[in-house]
Amino acid sequence: MDLRQLRYFIALNEYRSFVRGADAMGITQPAFSRSIQGLEQEFGCILVDRAHKDLRPTPEGQVVLQHALSLVQGAARLSHEVTRMTKLDAGEVRFGSDAVAAVNLVPQAMARLITAHPKVRSVLQVDNWERLGRSLSREEIEFFIADVRHFEADPNFQTQALSSRRSVFFCRAGHPLLAKDSLSTNDLFDYPLATPLIAPGIRKLLANLSGRIDFAPAIELEQFAALAVIVRQSDTIGLGAEEAFAAHLASGELNVLHWRNVPHALESLNSRCGVITRAGARLSPAAKALIETLLAVENQADWPAQTSRSH
């Protein structure tokens, strides 16, 4: 018994004809029939009820078919996995990104990768750092790009720094705060705040600034386009990466808010972007190539990084 015989038996069950099954497998009908007979001799029982026109599998044949499907599919998965891990041009990379990196960095890197290696398949999961961390731990993705502060002290992860992303507070054109000559952070908490998922440290910072025991934004969502619409159509104040709202800020639809008494601690709102992998994990050639491409994109002269590279 070998996988070839099992594939032929699966084809016979699918086409219910020795002639059509043989054609589908690309062999002669006599050779196809001999393979099925050899499988029956191997098991010592009849696998196909030839008395029926549609060549139904016998009860024993049903059991063999069930296991044959599992074995053939498993062999295909094994072959695919080995190919993915050893051959770049036939590989696949599953990775994640937070919404900030998904604005410019990741699309540019993916475009370069597919241009250089058109046979590589890329699957991207865009989500917040918390869900991406769980996906990485479950080995659903090979790596992701997000704020490294949540992972650099965890021995289960390895981090590689990319450029930091500057975070800003912003509001709609015509917002009441824009009419004030000077803004203090106290003015911030007179209005609802809309943000992506924020880390516990940032929540604590905002709680301290507001004088509250805890702080939770009025609106929390990862879709920057939706966040921009909410801020443009209400008095809500937004908090997010300047890079993600650059077009709205340049057009004047949104305006950056500058606080008079900004504490130095507000710099911690900036995203310390980086690549996060599982500690000790072996990356596929496609994943390695994509990470190298991410670094190359950031190092290009016209890359719109907001701050200098940090390590």
PyMOL commands that set and color helices and strands:
alter all, ss='L'
color gray80, all
select helices_A, chain A and resi 3-15+18-25+29-43+59-86+88-90+105-116+129-137+148-150+176-179+185-188+200-210+224-232+242-251+264-269+285-299
alter helices_A, ss='H'
color red, helices_A
select strands_A, chain A and resi 92-97+121-126+143-147+157-161+167-172+193-195+219-220+237-241+254-256+273-278
alter strands_A, ss='S'
color yellow, strands_A
deselect
rebuild
show_as cartoon
